[in-house]
Amino acid sequence: IRMPTQQNYKKFWDDKASTTQGALLAVDGSANEQVLQLTGAYSARQVATALDLRNTDRVLELGCGVGRIGDLLAPQVAHWEGADISANMLKVARERLSRHANVGFTELVRTSLAPLPDASFDKAYCVAVFIHMDKEDFYLYLEELARVVQPG
């Protein structure tokens, strides 16, 4: 799904996620929690392996949606932070991950991770989000990810 300008991302995803069912469908193509868990588990295994996640890591997910991956990674790390441009997606994610004490959520207002401090995360990842962005926004987010992740 291609957005013509960055300012439309928020409205587009908030509209998709105006209901919990809509949010689940937009993220995974299914409103079934069991399907969401299965596809989340697959992606979580890929992320955990690729990033060599450790229980001391502070981890950021850009474009966390409903927290389908974060729900499974949170128990494996010191802190999991979900960032998303959609307040409605974050509302569903907060509900779904409410049993985890080590999670946080950041609502993005533009192509920036400005609410997050420099070098505040050990690792960061993004799954199936950049494909929805214009190249300029993709580049800006990469710059921001480099800023909020500790060097090395």
Salt bridges, closest charged atoms under 4 A:
ASP15 OD2 - LYS11 NZ 2.84
ASP28 OD1 - ARG68 NH1 3.78
GLU33 OE2 - ARG96 NH2 2.58
ASP52 OD2 - ARG54 NH2 2.51
ASP57 OD2 - LYS123 NZ 2.88
ASP71 OD1 - ARG99 NH2 2.70
ASP71 OD1 - HIS100 NE2 2.78
GLU81 OE1 - HIS79 NE2 2.77
GLU107 OE2 - LYS10 NZ 2.51
ASP118 OD1 - ARG147 NH1 2.62
ASP134 OD1 - ARG2 NH2 3.31
GLU144 OE1 - ARG147 NH2 3.01
